[in-house]
Amino acid sequence: MDKIEYTRGTYSKEAQKVVLEVREDLDIHEFKIMCKRLAASLGYDAESIKQAFGSTSESSAAKMSSTDKMKNILKG
């Protein structure tokens, strides 16, 4: 299991550390989705995330069952 980790450099009332555990075999599209989730978890606005990252190819996500999708969402 790999990790995508963000640690805030200064103290604030926001999350100080966010860690996303991801599979080792993420393709670039899945990695992009995880980066968008990280941005959302840090409090970035959905519209600014969309502007920065553009649309996300859901083709690989569309192939997953709804149960697997939910597991991925809950995992972060």
mmCIF file of the N, C-alpha and C atoms, coordinates in Angstrom:
data_MODEL
# 
_entry.id   MODEL 
# 
loop_
_atom_site.group_PDB 
_atom_site.id 
_atom_site.type_symbol 
_atom_site.label_atom_id 
_atom_site.label_alt_id 
_atom_site.label_comp_id 
_atom_site.label_asym_id 
_atom_site.label_entity_id 
_atom_site.label_seq_id 
_atom_site.pdbx_PDB_ins_code 
_atom_site.Cartn_x 
_atom_site.Cartn_y 
_atom_site.Cartn_z 
_atom_site.occupancy 
_atom_site.B_iso_or_equiv 
_atom_site.pdbx_formal_charge 
_atom_site.auth_seq_id 
_atom_site.auth_comp_id 
_atom_site.auth_asym_id 
_atom_site.auth_atom_id 
_atom_site.pdbx_PDB_model_num 
ATOM 1   N N  . MET A 1 1  ? 0.851   -1.173 0.000   1.00 0.00 ? 1  MET A N  1 
ATOM 2   C CA . MET A 1 1  ? 0.000   0.000  0.000   1.00 0.00 ? 1  MET A CA 1 
ATOM 3   C C  . MET A 1 1  ? 0.897   1.235  0.000   1.00 0.00 ? 1  MET A C  1 
ATOM 4   N N  . ASP A 1 2  ? 0.619   2.183  -0.896  1.00 0.00 ? 2  ASP A N  1 
ATOM 5   C CA . ASP A 1 2  ? 1.346   3.451  -0.955  1.00 0.00 ? 2  ASP A CA 1 
ATOM 6   C C  . ASP A 1 2  ? 0.535   4.527  -0.247  1.00 0.00 ? 2  ASP A C  1 
ATOM 7   N N  . LYS A 1 3  ? 1.161   5.672  -0.026  1.00 0.00 ? 3  LYS A N  1 
ATOM 8   C CA . LYS A 1 3  ? 0.478   6.779  0.640   1.00 0.00 ? 3  LYS A CA 1 
ATOM 9   C C  . LYS A 1 3  ? 0.714   8.079  -0.117  1.00 0.00 ? 3  LYS A C  1 
ATOM 10  N N  . ILE A 1 4  ? -0.325  8.901  -0.151  1.00 0.00 ? 4  ILE A N  1 
ATOM 11  C CA . ILE A 1 4  ? -0.212  10.287 -0.574  1.00 0.00 ? 4  ILE A CA 1 
ATOM 12  C C  . ILE A 1 4  ? -0.459  11.082 0.698   1.00 0.00 ? 4  ILE A C  1 
ATOM 13  N N  . GLU A 1 5  ? 0.515   11.885 1.096   1.00 0.00 ? 5  GLU A N  1 
ATOM 14  C CA . GLU A 1 5  ? 0.447   12.526 2.401   1.00 0.00 ? 5  GLU A CA 1 
ATOM 15  C C  . GLU A 1 5  ? 0.683   14.033 2.292   1.00 0.00 ? 5  GLU A C  1 
ATOM 16  N N  . TYR A 1 6  ? -0.100  14.797 3.054   1.00 0.00 ? 6  TYR A N  1 
ATOM 17  C CA . TYR A 1 6  ? 0.070   16.241 3.140   1.00 0.00 ? 6  TYR A CA 1 
ATOM 18  C C  . TYR A 1 6  ? 0.202   16.604 4.612   1.00 0.00 ? 6  TYR A C  1 
ATOM 19  N N  . THR A 1 7  ? 1.246   17.332 4.960   1.00 0.00 ? 7  THR A N  1 
ATOM 20  C CA . THR A 1 7  ? 1.429   17.827 6.319   1.00 0.00 ? 7  THR A CA 1 
ATOM 21  C C  . THR A 1 7  ? 1.527   19.345 6.245   1.00 0.00 ? 7  THR A C  1 
ATOM 22  N N  . ARG A 1 8  ? 0.654   20.025 6.987   1.00 0.00 ? 8  ARG A N  1 
ATOM 23  C CA . ARG A 1 8  ? 0.613   21.488 6.980   1.00 0.00 ? 8  ARG A CA 1 
ATOM 24  C C  . ARG A 1 8  ? 1.860   22.029 7.668   1.00 0.00 ? 8  ARG A C  1 
ATOM 25  N N  . GLY A 1 9  ? 2.467   23.042 7.079   1.00 0.00 ? 9  GLY A N  1 
ATOM 26  C CA . GLY A 1 9  ? 3.713   23.599 7.599   1.00 0.00 ? 9  GLY A CA 1 
ATOM 27  C C  . GLY A 1 9  ? 3.540   24.493 8.807   1.00 0.00 ? 9  GLY A C  1 
ATOM 28  N N  . THR A 1 10 ? 2.369   25.093 8.956   1.00 0.00 ? 10 THR A N  1 
ATOM 29  C CA . THR A 1 10 ? 2.110   25.979 10.087  1.00 0.00 ? 10 THR A CA 1 
ATOM 30  C C  . THR A 1 10 ? 0.820   25.557 10.758  1.00 0.00 ? 10 THR A C  1 
ATOM 31  N N  . TYR A 1 11 ? 0.674   25.911 12.016  1.00 0.00 ? 11 TYR A N  1 
ATOM 32  C CA . TYR A 1 11 ? -0.541  25.530 12.734  1.00 0.00 ? 11 TYR A CA 1 
ATOM 33  C C  . TYR A 1 11 ? -1.724  26.357 12.254  1.00 0.00 ? 11 TYR A C  1 
ATOM 34  N N  . SER A 1 12 ? -2.850  25.692 12.114  1.00 0.00 ? 12 SER A N  1 
ATOM 35  C CA . SER A 1 12 ? -4.116  26.368 11.838  1.00 0.00 ? 12 SER A CA 1 
ATOM 36  C C  . SER A 1 12 ? -5.226  25.505 12.407  1.00 0.00 ? 12 SER A C  1 
ATOM 37  N N  . LYS A 1 13 ? -6.450  25.977 12.306  1.00 0.00 ? 13 LYS A N  1 
ATOM 38  C CA . LYS A 1 13 ? -7.587  25.206 12.799  1.00 0.00 ? 13 LYS A CA 1 
ATOM 39  C C  . LYS A 1 13 ? -8.007  24.128 11.807  1.00 0.00 ? 13 LYS A C  1 
ATOM 40  N N  . GLU A 1 14 ? -7.407  24.149 10.635  1.00 0.00 ? 14 GLU A N  1 
ATOM 41  C CA . GLU A 1 14 ? -7.690  23.147 9.606   1.00 0.00 ? 14 GLU A CA 1 
ATOM 42  C C  . GLU A 1 14 ? -6.930  21.860 9.926   1.00 0.00 ? 14 GLU A C  1 
ATOM 43  N N  . ALA A 1 15 ? -7.195  20.833 9.134   1.00 0.00 ? 15 ALA A N  1 
ATOM 44  C CA . ALA A 1 15 ? -6.489  19.563 9.305   1.00 0.00 ? 15 ALA A CA 1 
ATOM 45  C C  . ALA A 1 15 ? -4.984  19.793 9.208   1.00 0.00 ? 15 ALA A C  1 
ATOM 46  N N  . GLN A 1 16 ? -4.237  19.207 10.116  1.00 0.00 ? 16 GLN A N  1 
ATOM 47  C CA . GLN A 1 16 ? -2.785  19.362 10.122  1.00 0.00 ? 16 GLN A CA 1 
ATOM 48  C C  . GLN A 1 16 ? -2.101  18.329 9.237   1.00 0.00 ? 16 GLN A C  1 
ATOM 49  N N  . LYS A 1 17 ? -2.767  17.176 9.097   1.00 0.00 ? 17 LYS A N  1 
ATOM 50  C CA . LYS A 1 17 ? -2.166  16.103 8.299   1.00 0.00 ? 17 LYS A CA 1 
ATOM 51  C C  . LYS A 1 17 ? -3.281  15.296 7.640   1.00 0.00 ? 17 LYS A C  1 
ATOM 52  N N  . VAL A 1 18 ? -3.104  15.008 6.364   1.00 0.00 ? 18 VAL A N  1 
ATOM 53  C CA . VAL A 1 18 ? -4.052  14.171 5.627   1.00 0.00 ? 18 VAL A CA 1 
ATOM 54  C C  . VAL A 1 18 ? -3.241  13.090 4.940   1.00 0.00 ? 18 VAL A C  1 
ATOM 55  N N  . VAL A 1 19 ? -3.643  11.838 5.149   1.00 0.00 ? 19 VAL A N  1 
ATOM 56  C CA . VAL A 1 19 ? -2.951  10.709 4.534   1.00 0.00 ? 19 VAL A CA 1 
ATOM 57  C C  . VAL A 1 19 ? -3.973  9.871  3.766   1.00 0.00 ? 19 VAL A C  1 
ATOM 58  N N  . LEU A 1 20 ? -3.690  9.646  2.489   1.00 0.00 ? 20 LEU A N  1 
ATOM 59  C CA . LEU A 1 20 ? -4.527  8.780  1.668   1.00 0.00 ? 20 LEU A CA 1 
ATOM 60  C C  . LEU A 1 20 ? -3.723  7.530  1.353   1.00 0.00 ? 20 LEU A C  1 
ATOM 61  N N  . GLU A 1 21 ? -4.223  6.381  1.735   1.00 0.00 ? 21 GLU A N  1 
ATOM 62  C CA . GLU A 1 21 ? -3.562  5.126  1.392   1.00 0.00 ? 21 GLU A CA 1 
ATOM 63  C C  . GLU A 1 21 ? -4.134  4.644  0.067   1.00 0.00 ? 21 GLU A C  1 
ATOM 64  N N  . VAL A 1 22 ? -3.246  4.361  -0.872  1.00 0.00 ? 22 VAL A N  1 
ATOM 65  C CA . VAL A 1 22 ? -3.665  3.997  -2.225  1.00 0.00 ? 22 VAL A CA 1 
ATOM 66  C C  . VAL A 1 22 ? -2.974  2.709  -2.663  1.00 0.00 ? 22 VAL A C  1 
ATOM 67  N N  . ARG A 1 23 ? -3.560  2.071  -3.646  1.00 0.00 ? 23 ARG A N  1 
ATOM 68  C CA . ARG A 1 23 ? -2.943  0.864  -4.226  1.00 0.00 ? 23 ARG A CA 1 
ATOM 69  C C  . ARG A 1 23 ? -1.643  1.242  -4.928  1.00 0.00 ? 23 ARG A C  1 
ATOM 70  N N  . GLU A 1 24 ? -0.745  0.294  -5.024  1.00 0.00 ? 24 GLU A N  1 
ATOM 71  C CA . GLU A 1 24 ? 0.529   0.549  -5.703  1.00 0.00 ? 24 GLU A CA 1 
ATOM 72  C C  . GLU A 1 24 ? 0.373   0.662  -7.209  1.00 0.00 ? 24 GLU A C  1 
ATOM 73  N N  . ASP A 1 25 ? -0.698  0.104  -7.750  1.00 0.00 ? 25 ASP A N  1 
ATOM 74  C CA . ASP A 1 25 ? -0.853  0.039  -9.206  1.00 0.00 ? 25 ASP A CA 1 
ATOM 75  C C  . ASP A 1 25 ? -1.802  1.102  -9.767  1.00 0.00 ? 25 ASP A C  1 
ATOM 76  N N  . LEU A 1 26 ? -1.869  2.268  -9.111  1.00 0.00 ? 26 LEU A N  1 
ATOM 77  C CA . LEU A 1 26 ? -2.718  3.342  -9.622  1.00 0.00 ? 26 LEU A CA 1 
ATOM 78  C C  . LEU A 1 26 ? -2.247  3.773  -11.003 1.00 0.00 ? 26 LEU A C  1 
ATOM 79  N N  . ASP A 1 27 ? -3.199  3.950  -11.914 1.00 0.00 ? 27 ASP A N  1 
ATOM 80  C CA . ASP A 1 27 ? -2.812  4.561  -13.189 1.00 0.00 ? 27 ASP A CA 1 
ATOM 81  C C  . ASP A 1 27 ? -2.904  6.081  -13.010 1.00 0.00 ? 27 ASP A C  1 
ATOM 82  N N  . ILE A 1 28 ? -2.490  6.823  -14.000 1.00 0.00 ? 28 ILE A N  1 
ATOM 83  C CA . ILE A 1 28 ? -2.413  8.283  -13.872 1.00 0.00 ? 28 ILE A CA 1 
ATOM 84  C C  . ILE A 1 28 ? -3.794  8.907  -13.662 1.00 0.00 ? 28 ILE A C  1 
ATOM 85  N N  . HIS A 1 29 ? -4.844  8.314  -14.215 1.00 0.00 ? 29 HIS A N  1 
ATOM 86  C CA . HIS A 1 29 ? -6.200  8.844  -14.052 1.00 0.00 ? 29 HIS A CA 1 
ATOM 87  C C  . HIS A 1 29 ? -6.695  8.638  -12.623 1.00 0.00 ? 29 HIS A C  1 
ATOM 88  N N  . GLU A 1 30 ? -6.399  7.485  -12.056 1.00 0.00 ? 30 GLU A N  1 
ATOM 89  C CA . GLU A 1 30 ? -6.776  7.225  -10.667 1.00 0.00 ? 30 GLU A CA 1 
ATOM 90  C C  . GLU A 1 30 ? -5.980  8.136  -9.720  1.00 0.00 ? 30 GLU A C  1 
ATOM 91  N N  . PHE A 1 31 ? -4.708  8.382  -10.063 1.00 0.00 ? 31 PHE A N  1 
ATOM 92  C CA . PHE A 1 31 ? -3.885  9.281  -9.266  1.00 0.00 ? 31 PHE A CA 1 
ATOM 93  C C  . PHE A 1 31 ? -4.482  10.692 -9.282  1.00 0.00 ? 31 PHE A C  1 
ATOM 94  N N  . LYS A 1 32 ? -4.955  11.124 -10.422 1.00 0.00 ? 32 LYS A N  1 
ATOM 95  C CA . LYS A 1 32 ? -5.580  12.440 -10.543 1.00 0.00 ? 32 LYS A CA 1 
ATOM 96  C C  . LYS A 1 32 ? -6.823  12.525 -9.653  1.00 0.00 ? 32 LYS A C  1 
ATOM 97  N N  . ILE A 1 33 ? -7.613  11.471 -9.641  1.00 0.00 ? 33 ILE A N  1 
ATOM 98  C CA . ILE A 1 33 ? -8.800  11.436 -8.781  1.00 0.00 ? 33 ILE A CA 1 
ATOM 99  C C  . ILE A 1 33 ? -8.389  11.565 -7.317  1.00 0.00 ? 33 ILE A C  1 
ATOM 100 N N  . MET A 1 34 ? -7.335  10.866 -6.922  1.00 0.00 ? 34 MET A N  1 
ATOM 101 C CA . MET A 1 34 ? -6.877  10.932 -5.540  1.00 0.00 ? 34 MET A CA 1 
ATOM 102 C C  . MET A 1 34 ? -6.380  12.336 -5.191  1.00 0.00 ? 34 MET A C  1 
ATOM 103 N N  . CYS A 1 35 ? -5.710  12.992 -6.118  1.00 0.00 ? 35 CYS A N  1 
ATOM 104 C CA . CYS A 1 35 ? -5.250  14.359 -5.879  1.00 0.00 ? 35 CYS A CA 1 
ATOM 105 C C  . CYS A 1 35 ? -6.429  15.303 -5.698  1.00 0.00 ? 35 CYS A C  1 
ATOM 106 N N  . LYS A 1 36 ? -7.488  15.091 -6.473  1.00 0.00 ? 36 LYS A N  1 
ATOM 107 C CA . LYS A 1 36 ? -8.692  15.908 -6.317  1.00 0.00 ? 36 LYS A CA 1 
ATOM 108 C C  . LYS A 1 36 ? -9.329  15.666 -4.953  1.00 0.00 ? 36 LYS A C  1 
ATOM 109 N N  . ARG A 1 37 ? -9.326  14.425 -4.503  1.00 0.00 ? 37 ARG A N  1 
ATOM 110 C CA . ARG A 1 37 ? -9.874  14.110 -3.181  1.00 0.00 ? 37 ARG A CA 1 
ATOM 111 C C  . ARG A 1 37 ? -9.033  14.736 -2.079  1.00 0.00 ? 37 ARG A C  1 
ATOM 112 N N  . LEU A 1 38 ? -7.723  14.725 -2.260  1.00 0.00 ? 38 LEU A N  1 
ATOM 113 C CA . LEU A 1 38 ? -6.842  15.359 -1.281  1.00 0.00 ? 38 LEU A CA 1 
ATOM 114 C C  . LEU A 1 38 ? -7.141  16.850 -1.199  1.00 0.00 ? 38 LEU A C  1 
ATOM 115 N N  . ALA A 1 39 ? -7.280  17.496 -2.342  1.00 0.00 ? 39 ALA A N  1 
ATOM 116 C CA . ALA A 1 39 ? -7.595  18.926 -2.372  1.00 0.00 ? 39 ALA A CA 1 
ATOM 117 C C  . ALA A 1 39 ? -8.925  19.196 -1.660  1.00 0.00 ? 39 ALA A C  1 
ATOM 118 N N  . ALA A 1 40 ? -9.909  18.355 -1.908  1.00 0.00 ? 40 ALA A N  1 
ATOM 119 C CA . ALA A 1 40 ? -11.215 18.525 -1.259  1.00 0.00 ? 40 ALA A CA 1 
ATOM 120 C C  . ALA A 1 40 ? -11.093 18.345 0.253   1.00 0.00 ? 40 ALA A C  1 
ATOM 121 N N  . SER A 1 41 ? -10.300 17.367 0.680   1.00 0.00 ? 41 SER A N  1 
ATOM 122 C CA . SER A 1 41 ? -10.151 17.124 2.119   1.00 0.00 ? 41 SER A CA 1 
ATOM 123 C C  . SER A 1 41 ? -9.436  18.273 2.820   1.00 0.00 ? 41 SER A C  1 
ATOM 124 N N  . LEU A 1 42 ? -8.654  19.043 2.062   1.00 0.00 ? 42 LEU A N  1 
ATOM 125 C CA . LEU A 1 42 ? -7.959  20.195 2.631   1.00 0.00 ? 42 LEU A CA 1 
ATOM 126 C C  . LEU A 1 42 ? -8.816  21.453 2.616   1.00 0.00 ? 42 LEU A C  1 
ATOM 127 N N  . GLY A 1 43 ? -10.028 21.339 2.084   1.00 0.00 ? 43 GLY A N  1 
ATOM 128 C CA . GLY A 1 43 ? -10.966 22.453 2.141   1.00 0.00 ? 43 GLY A CA 1 
ATOM 129 C C  . GLY A 1 43 ? -11.047 23.313 0.898   1.00 0.00 ? 43 GLY A C  1 
ATOM 130 N N  . TYR A 1 44 ? -10.397 22.891 -0.176  1.00 0.00 ? 44 TYR A N  1 
ATOM 131 C CA . TYR A 1 44 ? -10.519 23.657 -1.414  1.00 0.00 ? 44 TYR A CA 1 
ATOM 132 C C  . TYR A 1 44 ? -11.935 23.530 -1.963  1.00 0.00 ? 44 TYR A C  1 
ATOM 133 N N  . ASP A 1 45 ? -12.428 24.615 -2.533  1.00 0.00 ? 45 ASP A N  1 
ATOM 134 C CA . ASP A 1 45 ? -13.765 24.665 -3.102  1.00 0.00 ? 45 ASP A CA 1 
ATOM 135 C C  . ASP A 1 45 ? -13.873 23.753 -4.325  1.00 0.00 ? 45 ASP A C  1 
ATOM 136 N N  . ALA A 1 46 ? -15.015 23.090 -4.480  1.00 0.00 ? 46 ALA A N  1 
ATOM 137 C CA . ALA A 1 46 ? -15.225 22.155 -5.582  1.00 0.00 ? 46 ALA A CA 1 
ATOM 138 C C  . ALA A 1 46 ? -15.003 22.824 -6.946  1.00 0.00 ? 46 ALA A C  1 
ATOM 139 N N  . GLU A 1 47 ? -15.433 24.066 -7.074  1.00 0.00 ? 47 GLU A N  1 
ATOM 140 C CA . GLU A 1 47 ? -15.271 24.758 -8.360  1.00 0.00 ? 47 GLU A CA 1 
ATOM 141 C C  . GLU A 1 47 ? -13.798 25.048 -8.646  1.00 0.00 ? 47 GLU A C  1 
ATOM 142 N N  . SER A 1 48 ? -13.031 25.439 -7.635  1.00 0.00 ? 48 SER A N  1 
ATOM 143 C CA . SER A 1 48 ? -11.602 25.698 -7.864  1.00 0.00 ? 48 SER A CA 1 
ATOM 144 C C  . SER A 1 48 ? -10.852 24.403 -8.166  1.00 0.00 ? 48 SER A C  1 
ATOM 145 N N  . ILE A 1 49 ? -11.272 23.302 -7.562  1.00 0.00 ? 49 ILE A N  1 
ATOM 146 C CA . ILE A 1 49 ? -10.666 21.999 -7.871  1.00 0.00 ? 49 ILE A CA 1 
ATOM 147 C C  . ILE A 1 49 ? -10.941 21.636 -9.324  1.00 0.00 ? 49 ILE A C  1 
ATOM 148 N N  . LYS A 1 50 ? -12.186 21.847 -9.753  1.00 0.00 ? 50 LYS A N  1 
ATOM 149 C CA . LYS A 1 50 ? -12.553 21.544 -11.140 1.00 0.00 ? 50 LYS A CA 1 
ATOM 150 C C  . LYS A 1 50 ? -11.750 22.405 -12.115 1.00 0.00 ? 50 LYS A C  1 
ATOM 151 N N  . GLN A 1 51 ? -11.571 23.678 -11.780 1.00 0.00 ? 51 GLN A N  1 
ATOM 152 C CA . GLN A 1 51 ? -10.798 24.566 -12.650 1.00 0.00 ? 51 GLN A CA 1 
ATOM 153 C C  . GLN A 1 51 ? -9.332  24.139 -12.709 1.00 0.00 ? 51 GLN A C  1 
ATOM 154 N N  . ALA A 1 52 ? -8.781  23.747 -11.577 1.00 0.00 ? 52 ALA A N  1 
ATOM 155 C CA . ALA A 1 52 ? -7.359  23.386 -11.523 1.00 0.00 ? 52 ALA A CA 1 
ATOM 156 C C  . ALA A 1 52 ? -7.069  22.039 -12.180 1.00 0.00 ? 52 ALA A C  1 
ATOM 157 N N  . PHE A 1 53 ? -7.948  21.059 -11.966 1.00 0.00 ? 53 PHE A N  1 
ATOM 158 C CA . PHE A 1 53 ? -7.691  19.706 -12.452 1.00 0.00 ? 53 PHE A CA 1 
ATOM 159 C C  . PHE A 1 53 ? -8.450  19.361 -13.720 1.00 0.00 ? 53 PHE A C  1 
ATOM 160 N N  . GLY A 1 54 ? -9.459  20.149 -14.057 1.00 0.00 ? 54 GLY A N  1 
ATOM 161 C CA . GLY A 1 54 ? -10.275 19.815 -15.216 1.00 0.00 ? 54 GLY A CA 1 
ATOM 162 C C  . GLY A 1 54 ? -11.146 18.608 -14.931 1.00 0.00 ? 54 GLY A C  1 
ATOM 163 N N  . SER A 1 55 ? -11.692 18.049 -15.984 1.00 0.00 ? 55 SER A N  1 
ATOM 164 C CA . SER A 1 55 ? -12.560 16.887 -15.799 1.00 0.00 ? 55 SER A CA 1 
ATOM 165 C C  . SER A 1 55 ? -11.707 15.660 -15.523 1.00 0.00 ? 55 SER A C  1 
ATOM 166 N N  . THR A 1 56 ? -12.313 14.709 -14.862 1.00 0.00 ? 56 THR A N  1 
ATOM 167 C CA . THR A 1 56 ? -11.631 13.465 -14.518 1.00 0.00 ? 56 THR A CA 1 
ATOM 168 C C  . THR A 1 56 ? -12.200 12.349 -15.361 1.00 0.00 ? 56 THR A C  1 
ATOM 169 N N  . SER A 1 57 ? -11.329 11.590 -15.969 1.00 0.00 ? 57 SER A N  1 
ATOM 170 C CA . SER A 1 57 ? -11.779 10.432 -16.732 1.00 0.00 ? 57 SER A CA 1 
ATOM 171 C C  . SER A 1 57 ? -12.277 9.387  -15.763 1.00 0.00 ? 57 SER A C  1 
ATOM 172 N N  . GLU A 1 58 ? -13.529 9.079  -15.842 1.00 0.00 ? 58 GLU A N  1 
ATOM 173 C CA . GLU A 1 58 ? -14.111 8.082  -14.948 1.00 0.00 ? 58 GLU A CA 1 
ATOM 174 C C  . GLU A 1 58 ? -14.163 6.704  -15.599 1.00 0.00 ? 58 GLU A C  1 
ATOM 175 N N  . SER A 1 59 ? -13.473 6.536  -16.721 1.00 0.00 ? 59 SER A N  1 
ATOM 176 C CA . SER A 1 59 ? -13.560 5.259  -17.433 1.00 0.00 ? 59 SER A CA 1 
ATOM 177 C C  . SER A 1 59 ? -13.088 4.101  -16.570 1.00 0.00 ? 59 SER A C  1 
ATOM 178 N N  . SER A 1 60 ? -11.979 4.269  -15.855 1.00 0.00 ? 60 SER A N  1 
ATOM 179 C CA . SER A 1 60 ? -11.513 3.181  -15.004 1.00 0.00 ? 60 SER A CA 1 
ATOM 180 C C  . SER A 1 60 ? -12.430 3.017  -13.806 1.00 0.00 ? 60 SER A C  1 
ATOM 181 N N  . ALA A 1 61 ? -12.955 4.129  -13.281 1.00 0.00 ? 61 ALA A N  1 
ATOM 182 C CA . ALA A 1 61 ? -13.877 4.055  -12.157 1.00 0.00 ? 61 ALA A CA 1 
ATOM 183 C C  . ALA A 1 61 ? -15.207 3.451  -12.587 1.00 0.00 ? 61 ALA A C  1 
ATOM 184 N N  . ALA A 1 62 ? -15.609 3.670  -13.830 1.00 0.00 ? 62 ALA A N  1 
ATOM 185 C CA . ALA A 1 62 ? -16.879 3.139  -14.314 1.00 0.00 ? 62 ALA A CA 1 
ATOM 186 C C  . ALA A 1 62 ? -16.849 1.619  -14.396 1.00 0.00 ? 62 ALA A C  1 
ATOM 187 N N  . LYS A 1 63 ? -15.682 1.047  -14.529 1.00 0.00 ? 63 LYS A N  1 
ATOM 188 C CA . LYS A 1 63 ? -15.558 -0.403 -14.633 1.00 0.00 ? 63 LYS A CA 1 
ATOM 189 C C  . LYS A 1 63 ? -15.708 -1.086 -13.278 1.00 0.00 ? 63 LYS A C  1 
ATOM 190 N N  . MET A 1 64 ? -15.571 -0.336 -12.185 1.00 0.00 ? 64 MET A N  1 
ATOM 191 C CA . MET A 1 64 ? -15.682 -0.909 -10.847 1.00 0.00 ? 64 MET A CA 1 
ATOM 192 C C  . MET A 1 64 ? -17.147 -1.102 -10.466 1.00 0.00 ? 64 MET A C  1 
ATOM 193 N N  . SER A 1 65 ? -17.394 -2.088 -9.624  1.00 0.00 ? 65 SER A N  1 
ATOM 194 C CA . SER A 1 65 ? -18.739 -2.282 -9.116  1.00 0.00 ? 65 SER A CA 1 
ATOM 195 C C  . SER A 1 65 ? -19.071 -1.150 -8.152  1.00 0.00 ? 65 SER A C  1 
ATOM 196 N N  . SER A 1 66 ? -20.338 -0.948 -7.870  1.00 0.00 ? 66 SER A N  1 
ATOM 197 C CA . SER A 1 66 ? -20.731 0.129  -6.962  1.00 0.00 ? 66 SER A CA 1 
ATOM 198 C C  . SER A 1 66 ? -20.178 -0.117 -5.562  1.00 0.00 ? 66 SER A C  1 
ATOM 199 N N  . THR A 1 67 ? -20.043 -1.367 -5.167  1.00 0.00 ? 67 THR A N  1 
ATOM 200 C CA . THR A 1 67 ? -19.470 -1.690 -3.862  1.00 0.00 ? 67 THR A CA 1 
ATOM 201 C C  . THR A 1 67 ? -18.005 -1.271 -3.807  1.00 0.00 ? 67 THR A C  1 
ATOM 202 N N  . ASP A 1 68 ? -17.248 -1.563 -4.874  1.00 0.00 ? 68 ASP A N  1 
ATOM 203 C CA . ASP A 1 68 ? -15.845 -1.168 -4.921  1.00 0.00 ? 68 ASP A CA 1 
ATOM 204 C C  . ASP A 1 68 ? -15.700 0.353  -4.936  1.00 0.00 ? 68 ASP A C  1 
ATOM 205 N N  . LYS A 1 69 ? -16.594 1.035  -5.652  1.00 0.00 ? 69 LYS A N  1 
ATOM 206 C CA . LYS A 1 69 ? -16.562 2.493  -5.677  1.00 0.00 ? 69 LYS A CA 1 
ATOM 207 C C  . LYS A 1 69 ? -16.762 3.057  -4.272  1.00 0.00 ? 69 LYS A C  1 
ATOM 208 N N  . MET A 1 70 ? -17.734 2.495  -3.554  1.00 0.00 ? 70 MET A N  1 
ATOM 209 C CA . MET A 1 70 ? -18.014 2.961  -2.199  1.00 0.00 ? 70 MET A CA 1 
ATOM 210 C C  . MET A 1 70 ? -16.821 2.700  -1.284  1.00 0.00 ? 70 MET A C  1 
ATOM 211 N N  . LYS A 1 71 ? -16.184 1.551  -1.423  1.00 0.00 ? 71 LYS A N  1 
ATOM 212 C CA . LYS A 1 71 ? -14.995 1.245  -0.621  1.00 0.00 ? 71 LYS A CA 1 
ATOM 213 C C  . LYS A 1 71 ? -13.904 2.268  -0.884  1.00 0.00 ? 71 LYS A C  1 
ATOM 214 N N  . ASN A 1 72 ? -13.705 2.638  -2.153  1.00 0.00 ? 72 ASN A N  1 
ATOM 215 C CA . ASN A 1 72 ? -12.686 3.622  -2.506  1.00 0.00 ? 72 ASN A CA 1 
ATOM 216 C C  . ASN A 1 72 ? -13.011 4.981  -1.921  1.00 0.00 ? 72 ASN A C  1 
ATOM 217 N N  . ILE A 1 73 ? -14.272 5.365  -1.950  1.00 0.00 ? 73 ILE A N  1 
ATOM 218 C CA . ILE A 1 73 ? -14.690 6.653  -1.390  1.00 0.00 ? 73 ILE A CA 1 
ATOM 219 C C  . ILE A 1 73 ? -14.447 6.673  0.111   1.00 0.00 ? 73 ILE A C  1 
ATOM 220 N N  . LEU A 1 74 ? -14.814 5.593  0.779   1.00 0.00 ? 74 LEU A N  1 
ATOM 221 C CA . LEU A 1 74 ? -14.648 5.533  2.230   1.00 0.00 ? 74 LEU A CA 1 
ATOM 222 C C  . LEU A 1 74 ? -13.183 5.473  2.635   1.00 0.00 ? 74 LEU A C  1 
ATOM 223 N N  . LYS A 1 75 ? -12.354 4.867  1.785   1.00 0.00 ? 75 LYS A N  1 
ATOM 224 C CA . LYS A 1 75 ? -10.927 4.802  2.082   1.00 0.00 ? 75 LYS A CA 1 
ATOM 225 C C  . LYS A 1 75 ? -10.280 6.165  1.908   1.00 0.00 ? 75 LYS A C  1 
ATOM 226 N N  . GLY A 1 76 ? -10.867 7.029  1.092   1.00 0.00 ? 76 GLY A N  1 
ATOM 227 C CA . GLY A 1 76 ? -10.307 8.365  0.907   1.00 0.00 ? 76 GLY A CA 1 
ATOM 228 C C  . GLY A 1 76 ? -9.763  8.480  -0.439  1.00 0.00 ? 76 GLY A C  1 
# 
